[in-house]
């Protein structure tokens, strides 16, 4: 009987530790994505930006909101960052991050199409479906894919350095 109790205890510990590791990975991924989004403010130009404030709207990705809020006071090429969690009117955004499980993902892409809004998501194939920048995972790392046609439709300019590190999709 003691052998079974020890085995059950080890199994439970293994399950809990792997669950904890998965949660830690999710938080690390959210932090990485938030850092990317923050850095997009330095590598993307909004030609008709009316004031010094960049509005970053996040739909369906609360951990990213939390990490971005911590970064909002850092230098962003002279812009102030305003972080929004959820939105009623996406037209106020310069960056619109839509979480992969947000039910309104496709509707939001269509709603902002042609406006000067950088659309970003971690939804699979996002950039290929008309979004500007998509995140994907490769060998445990978060990577970027950029749709230059979507960026052009949004009337934005993406720095060549950002284009170099991304996979280009159409």
N, CA, C and O of each residue as an XYZ file, in Angstrom:
680
protein
N       0.799     -1.190      0.000
C       0.000      0.000      0.000
C       0.855      1.274      0.000
O       0.535      2.199     -0.747
N       1.936      1.370      0.807
C       2.747      2.580      0.784
C       3.347      2.852     -0.604
O       3.501      4.010     -0.993
N       3.684      1.791     -1.351
C       4.239      1.978     -2.696
C       3.248      2.659     -3.616
O       3.628      3.514     -4.416
N       1.974      2.286     -3.508
C       0.935      2.904     -4.339
C       0.725      4.362     -3.952
O       0.503      5.214     -4.813
N       0.796      4.645     -2.652
C       0.618      6.017     -2.184
C       1.749      6.906     -2.697
O       1.511      8.037     -3.121
N       2.976      6.394     -2.658
C       4.125      7.152     -3.157
C       3.982      7.364     -4.658
O       4.221      8.467     -5.149
N       3.596      6.324     -5.394
C       3.423      6.447     -6.846
C       2.344      7.459     -7.187
O       2.520      8.274     -8.092
N       1.223      7.412     -6.465
C       0.151      8.367     -6.703
C       0.623      9.785     -6.379
O       0.289     10.730     -7.093
N       1.393      9.932     -5.313
C       1.923     11.241     -4.935
C       2.871     11.775     -5.990
O       2.825     12.960     -6.323
N       3.735     10.914     -6.524
C       4.657     11.331     -7.577
C       3.905     11.715     -8.851
O       4.257     12.688     -9.519
N       2.871     10.946     -9.179
C       2.072     11.249    -10.346
C       1.398     12.610    -10.186
O       1.420     13.428    -11.106
N       0.802     12.852     -9.022
C       0.141     14.121     -8.759
C       1.148     15.272     -8.814
O       0.860     16.315     -9.401
N       2.318     15.094     -8.213
C       3.352     16.131     -8.251
C       3.771     16.405     -9.696
O       3.940     17.559    -10.091
N       3.936     15.334    -10.483
C       4.319     15.498    -11.886
C       3.274     16.264    -12.675
O       3.612     17.131    -13.481
N       2.006     15.950    -12.448
C       0.935     16.657    -13.145
C       0.884     18.122    -12.743
O       0.753     19.001    -13.595
N       0.989     18.386    -11.446
C       0.946     19.769    -10.973
C       2.143     20.571    -11.445
O       1.998     21.738    -11.809
N       3.312     19.972    -11.444
C       4.500     20.719    -11.876
C       4.457     20.983    -13.381
O       4.903     22.038    -13.832
N       3.924     20.037    -14.166
C       3.831     20.289    -15.604
C       2.758     21.336    -15.883
O       2.907     22.135    -16.807
N       1.675     21.346    -15.098
C       0.656     22.382    -15.238
C       1.251     23.739    -14.885
O       0.994     24.726    -15.574
N       2.037     23.796    -13.830
C       2.698     25.038    -13.439
C       3.667     25.514    -14.505
O       3.768     26.711    -14.775
N       4.385     24.564    -15.117
C       5.319     24.921    -16.188
C       4.567     25.470    -17.396
O       5.024     26.418    -18.034
N       3.414     24.879    -17.712
C       2.615     25.364    -18.836
C       2.114     26.777    -18.564
O       2.126     27.625    -19.456
N       1.670     27.034    -17.326
C       1.209     28.374    -16.958
C       2.363     29.376    -17.034
O       2.176     30.508    -17.480
N       3.545     28.962    -16.602
C       4.725     29.833    -16.683
C       5.075     30.120    -18.141
O       5.430     31.247    -18.485
N       4.974     29.094    -19.004
C       5.217     29.292    -20.436
C       4.216     30.277    -21.031
O       4.586     31.133    -21.834
N       2.945     30.155    -20.638
C       1.920     31.073    -21.132
C       2.236     32.508    -20.727
O       2.075     33.429    -21.529
N       2.681     32.703    -19.497
C       3.017     34.048    -19.036
C       4.245     34.588    -19.758
O       4.295     35.767    -20.110
N       5.232     33.730    -19.980
C       6.420     34.143    -20.717
C       6.049     34.523    -22.150
O       6.548     35.519    -22.676
N       5.177     33.737    -22.784
C       4.725     34.057    -24.136
C       3.972     35.382    -24.165
O       4.164     36.184    -25.079
N       3.116     35.615    -23.170
C       2.379     36.877    -23.098
C       3.348     38.044    -22.930
O       3.171     39.090    -23.553
N       4.360     37.874    -22.100
C       5.349     38.943    -21.891
C       6.133     39.209    -23.182
O       6.394     40.362    -23.526
N       6.500     38.152    -23.885
C       7.218     38.302    -25.152
C       6.365     39.051    -26.168
O       6.850     39.965    -26.836
N       5.101     38.667    -26.286
C       4.199     39.333    -27.231
C       3.998     40.799    -26.843
O       3.964     41.669    -27.713
N       3.866     41.072    -25.564
C       3.716     42.452    -25.105
C       4.963     43.272    -25.459
O       4.846     44.420    -25.887
N       6.142     42.693    -25.285
C       7.378     43.391    -25.649
C       7.428     43.678    -27.145
O       7.836     44.762    -27.562
N       7.010     42.701    -27.951
C       6.947     42.934    -29.398
C       5.998     44.089    -29.707
O       6.359     45.012    -30.437
N       4.791     44.040    -29.155
C       3.795     45.083    -29.424
C       4.357     46.444    -29.016
O       4.217     47.422    -29.750
N       4.983     46.503    -27.859
C       5.602     47.753    -27.417
C       6.635     48.229    -28.448
O       6.672     49.410    -28.793
N       7.463     47.315    -28.931
C       8.500     47.703    -29.890
C       7.947     48.052    -31.266
O       8.606     48.757    -32.030
N       6.753     47.572    -31.596
C       6.125     47.988    -32.855
C       5.938     49.497    -32.864
O       5.952     50.109    -33.932
N       5.765     50.103    -31.710
C       5.586     51.551    -31.642
C       6.832     52.289    -32.116
O       6.758     53.456    -32.502
N       7.963     51.619    -32.086
C       9.224     52.220    -32.521
C       9.560     51.915    -33.979
O      10.355     52.624    -34.596
N       8.955     50.860    -34.530
C       9.308     50.410    -35.873
C       8.185     50.552    -36.894
O       8.311     50.089    -38.028
N       7.096     51.186    -36.496
C       5.982     51.433    -37.411
C       5.679     52.920    -37.369
O       5.712     53.537    -36.305
N       5.382     53.500    -38.535
C       5.029     54.917    -38.618
C       3.573     55.058    -39.022
O       3.098     54.409    -39.954
N       2.875     55.928    -38.292
C       1.503     56.291    -38.600
C       1.545     57.690    -39.196
O       1.645     58.665    -38.451
N       1.472     57.816    -40.522
C       1.651     59.124    -41.166
C       0.685     60.207    -40.708
O       1.070     61.375    -40.656
N      -0.542     59.867    -40.377
C      -1.527     60.890    -40.023
C      -1.829     60.920    -38.530
O      -2.937     61.278    -38.129
N      -0.863     60.551    -37.711
C      -1.068     60.572    -36.263
C      -1.287     62.016    -35.827
O      -0.413     62.864    -36.002
N      -2.449     62.286    -35.265
C      -2.851     63.662    -34.943
C      -2.231     64.217    -33.664
O      -2.095     65.431    -33.518
N      -1.855     63.336    -32.737
C      -1.272     63.828    -31.486
C      -0.127     62.906    -31.079
O       0.261     62.013    -31.831
N       0.395     63.128    -29.907
C       1.534     62.349    -29.455
C       1.149     61.051    -28.751
O       2.022     60.357    -28.230
N      -0.130     60.712    -28.726
C      -0.579     59.520    -28.021
C      -0.875     58.395    -29.000
O      -1.601     58.573    -29.978
N      -0.300     57.239    -28.717
C      -0.610     56.020    -29.469
C      -1.568     55.193    -28.625
O      -1.277     54.875    -27.472
N      -2.697     54.853    -29.198
C      -3.690     54.048    -28.498
C      -3.485     52.588    -28.883
O      -3.610     52.215    -30.049
N      -3.171     51.772    -27.886
C      -2.973     50.336    -28.088
C      -4.177     49.641    -27.458
O      -4.383     49.707    -26.246
N      -4.964     48.978    -28.293
C      -6.181     48.319    -27.839
C      -5.968     46.807    -27.863
O      -5.477     46.250    -28.844
N      -6.338     46.169    -26.783
C      -6.155     44.723    -26.649
C      -7.529     44.093    -26.450
O      -8.274     44.472    -25.546
N      -7.853     43.131    -27.304
C      -9.120     42.409    -27.198
C      -8.806     40.945    -26.941
O      -8.156     40.291    -27.757
N      -9.265     40.435    -25.814
C      -9.157     39.007    -25.533
C      -7.789     38.495    -25.131
O      -7.492     37.325    -25.370
N      -6.955     39.306    -24.539
C      -5.621     38.855    -24.121
C      -5.185     39.651    -22.887
O      -4.242     40.440    -22.949
N      -5.866     39.438    -21.791
C      -5.646     40.211    -20.570
C      -4.194     40.190    -20.064
O      -3.704     41.234    -19.634
N      -3.482     39.048    -20.096
C      -2.081     39.090    -19.633
C      -1.221     40.077    -20.427
O      -0.305     40.684    -19.872
N      -1.509     40.238    -21.708
C      -0.745     41.179    -22.526
C      -1.035     42.605    -22.088
O      -0.140     43.450    -22.077
N      -2.290     42.875    -21.725
C      -2.657     44.200    -21.211
C      -1.811     44.517    -19.982
O      -1.259     45.610    -19.863
N      -1.716     43.556    -19.076
C      -0.956     43.775    -17.842
C       0.511     44.070    -18.112
O       1.076     44.995    -17.530
N       1.130     43.292    -18.990
C       2.545     43.522    -19.302
C       2.743     44.846    -20.040
O       3.696     45.572    -19.757
N       1.860     45.165    -20.979
C       1.986     46.426    -21.702
C       1.810     47.623    -20.778
O       2.476     48.644    -20.946
N       0.933     47.501    -19.822
C       0.732     48.593    -18.868
C       2.012     48.894    -18.107
O       2.292     50.050    -17.790
N       2.791     47.860    -17.814
C       4.080     48.056    -17.139
C       5.080     48.774    -18.042
O       5.946     49.500    -17.552
N       4.967     48.577    -19.362
C       5.911     49.164    -20.312
C       5.504     50.563    -20.774
O       6.314     51.284    -21.356
N       4.263     50.945    -20.520
C       3.695     52.168    -21.096
C       4.477     53.435    -20.769
O       4.402     54.403    -21.525
N       5.210     53.460    -19.690
C       5.941     54.675    -19.326
C       7.304     54.788    -20.013
O       7.965     55.821    -19.903
N       7.721     53.757    -20.707
C       9.028     53.792    -21.390
C       8.961     54.620    -22.672
O       7.882     54.917    -23.185
N      10.148     54.987    -23.177
C      10.245     55.807    -24.385
C       9.745     55.053    -25.611
O      10.133     53.911    -25.861
N       8.882     55.712    -26.363
C       8.351     55.146    -27.600
C       8.473     56.162    -28.728
O       7.486     56.479    -29.391
N       9.664     56.663    -28.943
C       9.922     57.671    -29.980
C       9.069     58.919    -29.770
O       8.532     59.483    -30.724
N       8.951     59.341    -28.518
C       8.242     60.569    -28.214
C       6.732     60.442    -28.080
O       6.047     61.441    -27.857
N       6.209     59.245    -28.210
C       4.762     59.041    -28.083
C       4.409     58.578    -26.677
O       5.178     57.860    -26.038
N       3.255     58.989    -26.209
C       2.692     58.441    -24.987
C       1.845     57.237    -25.377
O       1.200     57.242    -26.426
N       1.846     56.210    -24.541
C       1.018     55.037    -24.825
C      -0.218     55.061    -23.952
O      -0.144     55.298    -22.746
N      -1.338     54.816    -24.571
C      -2.601     54.640    -23.857
C      -3.023     53.199    -24.129
O      -3.278     52.834    -25.277
N      -3.097     52.384    -23.086
C      -3.433     50.966    -23.225
C      -4.911     50.787    -22.895
O      -5.378     51.223    -21.843
N      -5.638     50.146    -23.799
C      -7.063     49.891    -23.630
C      -7.299     48.387    -23.594
O      -6.790     47.653    -24.441
N      -8.058     47.938    -22.630
C      -8.458     46.537    -22.556
C      -9.889     46.438    -23.056
O     -10.823     46.897    -22.398
N     -10.052     45.833    -24.228
C     -11.372     45.797    -24.845
C     -11.674     47.166    -25.431
O     -11.089     48.169    -25.022
N     -12.587     47.202    -26.386
C     -12.899     48.472    -27.039
C     -14.342     48.471    -27.523
O     -14.910     47.429    -27.853
N     -14.912     49.658    -27.556
C     -16.230     49.834    -28.169
C     -16.059     50.320    -29.603
O     -16.825     49.946    -30.492
N     -15.053     51.152    -29.817
C     -14.809     51.714    -31.136
C     -13.344     51.494    -31.521
O     -12.467     52.219    -31.052
N     -13.074     50.497    -32.373
C     -11.678     50.215    -32.744
C     -11.020     51.324    -33.553
O      -9.805     51.303    -33.747
N     -11.798     52.291    -34.027
C     -11.234     53.371    -34.830
C     -10.312     54.280    -34.015
O      -9.541     55.046    -34.592
N     -10.380     54.208    -32.680
C      -9.499     55.043    -31.857
C      -8.098     54.454    -31.730
O      -7.190     55.123    -31.238
N      -7.915     53.214    -32.168
C      -6.654     52.484    -31.964
C      -5.652     52.785    -33.069
O      -6.023     52.988    -34.225
N      -4.384     52.810    -32.697
C      -3.317     52.765    -33.691
C      -2.798     51.335    -33.797
O      -2.394     50.893    -34.873
N      -2.810     50.620    -32.685
C      -2.481     49.195    -32.680
C      -3.680     48.471    -32.084
O      -4.176     48.826    -31.015
N      -4.131     47.454    -32.796
C      -5.246     46.638    -32.324
C      -4.761     45.194    -32.228
O      -4.542     44.530    -33.241
N      -4.596     44.718    -30.985
C      -4.182     43.338    -30.742
C      -5.438     42.530    -30.443
O      -6.201     42.857    -29.533
N      -5.641     41.476    -31.215
C      -6.814     40.621    -31.047
C      -6.323     39.230    -30.651
O      -5.618     38.575    -31.420
N      -6.692     38.783    -29.460
C      -6.293     37.465    -28.975
C      -6.848     36.357    -29.853
O      -7.903     36.513    -30.469
N      -6.138     35.240    -29.908
C      -6.502     34.138    -30.806
C      -7.883     33.561    -30.540
O      -8.493     32.992    -31.445
N      -8.383     33.692    -29.338
C      -9.686     33.117    -29.033
C     -10.795     34.164    -28.949
O     -11.896     33.862    -28.488
N     -10.517     35.387    -29.387
C     -11.538     36.435    -29.387
C     -12.574     36.120    -30.467
O     -12.216     35.983    -31.637
N     -13.855     36.004    -30.094
C     -14.874     35.633    -31.071
C     -15.057     36.668    -32.187
O     -15.516     36.332    -33.279
N     -14.698     37.926    -31.909
C     -14.902     38.978    -32.902
C     -13.695     39.221    -33.796
O     -13.629     40.250    -34.468
N     -12.743     38.305    -33.818
C     -11.482     38.486    -34.549
C     -11.708     38.879    -35.999
O     -11.237     39.935    -36.420
N     -12.407     38.075    -36.768
C     -12.583     38.340    -38.197
C     -13.406     39.611    -38.419
O     -13.124     40.376    -39.340
N     -14.405     39.836    -37.593
C     -15.230     41.044    -37.725
C     -14.399     42.301    -37.474
O     -14.572     43.306    -38.163
N     -13.502     42.250    -36.493
C     -12.651     43.413    -36.205
C     -11.688     43.693    -37.351
O     -11.455     44.851    -37.700
N     -11.133     42.650    -37.932
C     -10.233     42.846    -39.086
C     -10.975     43.594    -40.189
O     -10.453     44.550    -40.762
N     -12.197     43.150    -40.482
C     -12.981     43.789    -41.534
C     -13.375     45.221    -41.160
O     -13.385     46.109    -42.012
N     -13.692     45.434    -39.901
C     -14.144     46.745    -39.441
C     -13.065     47.814    -39.568
O     -13.373     48.974    -39.842
N     -11.807     47.437    -39.370
C     -10.727     48.432    -39.399
C      -9.947     48.426    -40.711
O      -9.031     49.228    -40.893
N     -10.297     47.548    -41.602
C      -9.576     47.429    -42.883
C      -9.524     48.787    -43.598
O     -10.539     49.467    -43.746
N      -8.324     49.158    -44.033
C      -8.131     50.407    -44.753
C      -7.861     51.605    -43.857
O      -7.510     52.677    -44.350
N      -8.019     51.440    -42.541
C      -7.712     52.518    -41.598
C      -6.266     52.392    -41.136
O      -5.659     51.329    -41.263
N      -5.721     53.465    -40.604
C      -4.334     53.450    -40.146
C      -4.229     52.757    -38.794
O      -3.900     53.366    -37.776
N      -4.522     51.459    -38.823
C      -4.503     50.654    -37.604
C      -3.655     49.413    -37.867
O      -3.931     48.644    -38.788
N      -2.624     49.228    -37.050
C      -1.786     48.044    -37.133
C      -2.510     46.916    -36.407
O      -2.637     46.939    -35.183
N      -2.984     45.926    -37.167
C      -3.674     44.790    -36.557
C      -2.657     43.699    -36.258
O      -1.811     43.366    -37.088
N      -2.760     43.151    -35.048
C      -1.807     42.155    -34.558
C      -2.593     41.053    -33.858
O      -3.578     41.327    -33.172
N      -2.155     39.798    -34.032
C      -2.816     38.701    -33.332
C      -1.897     37.495    -33.248
O      -0.929     37.359    -33.996
N      -2.239     36.622    -32.304
C      -1.567     35.338    -32.203
C      -2.460     34.216    -32.735
O      -2.186     33.039    -32.501
N      -3.523     34.580    -33.448
C      -4.389     33.583    -34.072
C      -3.632     32.938    -35.231
O      -2.923     33.616    -35.975
N      -3.785     31.647    -35.374
C      -3.083     30.923    -36.424
C      -3.444     31.487    -37.802
O      -4.619     31.630    -38.139
N      -2.414     31.803    -38.586
C      -2.603     32.303    -39.946
C      -3.188     33.702    -40.027
O      -3.741     34.076    -41.061
N      -3.079     34.481    -38.962
C      -3.696     35.803    -38.903
C      -3.246     36.713    -40.049
O      -4.079     37.309    -40.732
N      -1.945     36.820    -40.258
C      -1.442     37.712    -41.304
C      -1.896     37.237    -42.683
O      -2.183     38.059    -43.554
N      -1.962     35.949    -42.888
C      -2.434     35.411    -44.156
C      -3.911     35.661    -44.403
O      -4.369     35.603    -45.544
N      -4.665     35.941    -43.337
C      -6.102     36.218    -43.459
C      -6.407     37.712    -43.495
O      -7.565     38.112    -43.372
N      -5.377     38.536    -43.663
C      -5.614     39.965    -43.817
C      -5.136     40.834    -42.677
O      -5.256     42.057    -42.749
N      -4.590     40.233    -41.616
C      -4.030     41.018    -40.526
C      -2.645     41.533    -40.909
O      -2.015     41.000    -41.821
N      -2.174     42.558    -40.223
C      -0.853     43.129    -40.529
C       0.281     42.254    -40.000
O       1.175     41.866    -40.752
N       0.239     41.942    -38.686
C       1.322     41.176    -38.067
C       0.720     40.030    -37.258
O      -0.189     40.225    -36.452
N       1.241     38.853    -37.489
C       0.808     37.683    -36.732
C       1.973     37.085    -35.965
O       3.121     37.130    -36.408
N       1.658     36.527    -34.815
C       2.641     35.775    -34.043
C       2.447     34.298    -34.333
O       1.322     33.828    -34.509
N       3.548     33.576    -34.379
C       3.483     32.124    -34.473
C       4.634     31.546    -33.658
O       5.601     32.237    -33.338
N       4.507     30.282    -33.335
C       5.527     29.628    -32.519
C       6.322     28.664    -33.391
O       5.763     27.907    -34.185
N       7.640     28.713    -33.222
C       8.519     27.804    -33.960
C       9.663     27.407    -33.035
O      10.403     28.256    -32.539
N       9.792     26.127    -32.816
C      10.825     25.605    -31.915
C      10.787     26.283    -30.543
O      11.826     26.590    -29.958
N       9.580     26.508    -30.047
C       9.422     27.094    -28.715
C       9.655     28.592    -28.645
O       9.670     29.160    -27.552
N       9.837     29.243    -29.782
C      10.059     30.690    -29.799
C       8.901     31.396    -30.496
O       8.310     30.862    -31.434
N       8.586     32.592    -30.030
C       7.563     33.421    -30.656
C       8.217     34.169    -31.813
O       9.227     34.851    -31.637
N       7.625     34.031    -32.997
C       8.151     34.695    -34.188
C       7.049     35.503    -34.848
O       5.877     35.393    -34.490
N       7.448     36.321    -35.824
C       6.529     37.228    -36.507
C       6.323     36.835    -37.953
O       7.223     36.318    -38.616
N       5.104     37.094    -38.429
C       4.852     37.085    -39.855
C       4.141     38.389    -40.180
O       3.254     38.828    -39.448
N       4.540     38.996    -41.280
C       3.985     40.288    -41.678
C       3.365     40.159    -43.058
O       3.926     39.531    -43.956
N       2.200     40.766    -43.208
C       1.517     40.828    -44.487
C       1.708     42.249    -45.025
O       0.997     43.165    -44.609
N       2.665     42.444    -45.949
C       2.942     43.802    -46.438
C       1.750     44.420    -47.168
O       1.609     45.643    -47.184
N       0.890     43.596    -47.774
C      -0.295     44.136    -48.448
C      -1.258     44.734    -47.422
O      -1.824     45.802    -47.654
N      -1.446     44.052    -46.291
C      -2.318     44.570    -45.236
C      -1.722     45.836    -44.625
O      -2.449     46.780    -44.315
N      -0.414     45.858    -44.453
C       0.259     47.053    -43.922
C       0.067     48.223    -44.889
O      -0.202     49.347    -44.465
N       0.204     47.955    -46.176
C       0.031     48.998    -47.194
C      -1.416     49.515    -47.190
O      -1.644     50.722    -47.268
N      -2.395     48.597    -47.098
C      -3.806     49.006    -47.035
C      -4.075     49.882    -45.811
O      -4.921     50.776    -45.848
N      -3.346     49.613    -44.728
C      -3.495     50.409    -43.502
C      -2.722     51.731    -43.582
O      -2.749     52.528    -42.644
N      -2.040     51.956    -44.698
C      -1.291     53.184    -44.938
C      -0.195     53.412    -43.904
O       0.095     54.547    -43.525
N       0.406     52.318    -43.455
C       1.465     52.382    -42.455
C       2.806     52.095    -43.105
O       2.871     51.535    -44.199
N       3.873     52.483    -42.425
C       5.227     52.190    -42.885
C       5.918     51.365    -41.813
O       6.009     51.780    -40.658
N       6.407     50.189    -42.206
C       7.113     49.301    -41.292
C       8.594     49.394    -41.603
O       9.007     49.245    -42.753
N       9.390     49.640    -40.573
C      10.839     49.734    -40.697
C      11.397     48.444    -41.300
O      10.932     47.350    -40.982
N      12.388     48.580    -42.165
C      13.006     47.434    -42.828
C      13.598     46.430    -41.835
O      13.611     45.230    -42.110
N      14.087     46.903    -40.690
C      14.647     45.999    -39.688
C      13.584     45.032    -39.162
O      13.874     43.860    -38.922
N      12.371     45.518    -38.984
C      11.279     44.661    -38.539
C      10.903     43.669    -39.638
O      10.617     42.504    -39.360
N      10.906     44.132    -40.872
C      10.594     43.247    -42.005
C      11.622     42.123    -42.129
O      11.282     41.000    -42.501
N      12.877     42.432    -41.816
C      13.949     41.434    -41.933
C      13.797     40.267    -40.964
O      14.182     39.143    -41.284
N      13.244     40.520    -39.794
C      13.143     39.443    -38.812
C      11.839     38.660    -38.939
O      11.621     37.688    -38.217
N      10.979     39.082    -39.852
C       9.665     38.457    -39.978
C       9.601     37.560    -41.220
O      10.364     37.710    -42.174
N       8.665     36.635    -41.155
C       8.309     35.829    -42.336
C       7.249     36.629    -43.078
O       6.275     37.078    -42.473
N       7.428     36.811    -44.373
C       6.497     37.591    -45.180
C       5.411     36.653    -45.730
O       5.705     35.602    -46.299
N       4.153     37.065    -45.544
C       3.015     36.299    -46.053
C       2.098     37.227    -46.835
O       2.115     38.443    -46.646
N       1.315     36.648    -47.695
C       0.352     37.446    -48.501
C      -0.981     36.775    -48.492
O      -1.927     37.273    -49.102
